[in-house]
Amino acid sequence: MTMRVTFELQPEDLKHFRLIMREARDAAKSLTADEILRAANNLLLEIEDAKVPHFIEERLKRLRTLIGMVEDDEWSLPQEETARVLNALAYFAEPEDLIPDHIPGLGFLDDAIMIELVARELRHEIEAYDDFCAFRDREGARRRSKGQDDDVTRGEWLETRRTELMSRMRRRRRRDRGRKRSGGRSPLSLL
């Protein structure tokens, strides 16, 4: 039997999470990118060892995507976007959670909520990266199956697609900022 639990974060709740994220970013200023990524990867290892509810596990899978966006050499995320992702991952470098991770069933709930919030904030980056990974896998398989050994190198066909996707990502972010300024629906601002 499954049970569905939903909750809604009010503006005051979001304000609280923004404050927590700001404090985590401030605390992480002395950390290198590698240290932030290592802390996020360590959280994933903790989750593998713990029995966590499915809804928490599903949200935390997005953490792998955020880490991949920074570590994937073929994606080559520019510095501005890398900084945005590292700012999002800063929360996971903070040793003190809102809910201690050792509490069975709920210990990773705050982590899952924070991932959900930053995933919404970084949705265009995540969509672009997911599209890039799917293209890379699909195109690589297609070229291998055809035995293609043409003049276009892997780096070249990936660069073309990466450029298109990053351009789309930035256009969508600008569009969202325009909506926010014009009073329309604004994305959550944690970063």
Phi, psi and omega in degrees: 000136176251158177225134180260128177238127177234153174213158183240131177270124179277166179307324179294322178295316180296323177300318178298314179294325176297318179297316179298317179295318179299316178297320179295318178297318179297316180294328183275356181301331181275356182266150175277166176302319180298321179293321178294315179295321179297318179297318178294318177296323178296323176298318178298322177294320177299320182293322178299324181279339183260155172268107180246150176301150183304317183296329176286316179302318180298318180290322183287344174298332178295335177300321177300320179296315180297318178296315180301323180301326181273322186274342185285107182298327181286336177284325176048058181297126180297160186305316182301313180288325176300317179298320178298317181291317179297324175299321178292323182281348182302326180303325185278354175270349180278120184291336181264112177271162170298315178242117180304135185298337184283353179285117184302134175082328184240349187303331181257008182299315179298323177296318180295320179296315181296320177297317178301317181293314181288331177295324176292319179295322183257024186301323181290322176295317180295316178300315180297316180294316177301317178296320179298313181298317179296316179298314181302314180295313183295311182291321177299316179296318180298315181293322178293319183293330180269356182063031183293127176225059185272189184284348181268119181279165177304315179301322181290314181289331175288321180298318179300311181293319179300316180299316178299314183291322179291325176296315178299317180302313182291321176300316181293322177295318178297319179300315180296320177297322177297320177296320181297316180293328182272006176089005178281192180297127181252144176289156177298132181252093175259330189265000000 
